[in-house]
């Protein structure tokens, strides 16, 4: 469980760092909305994977 949480948080941090560049450089509202939606879905998936009872 700890390994899942740690790797999920590291992957999320790396994805946020990767996606921060287009947000800061382009400043397009539509692009920002798409990226924010994608990041929100990524965190929802991470929480669902961590709370899943089936530990594969």
Number of C-alpha atoms within 10 A of each C-alpha: 9 8 8 13 14 11 11 19 14 12 14 16 12 12 13 14 10 11 15 13 11 13 16 10 8 10 11 11 10 9 13 17 12 11 17 15 11 12 16 12 12 16 14 12 13 18 13 11 16 16 11 10 8 7 9 4
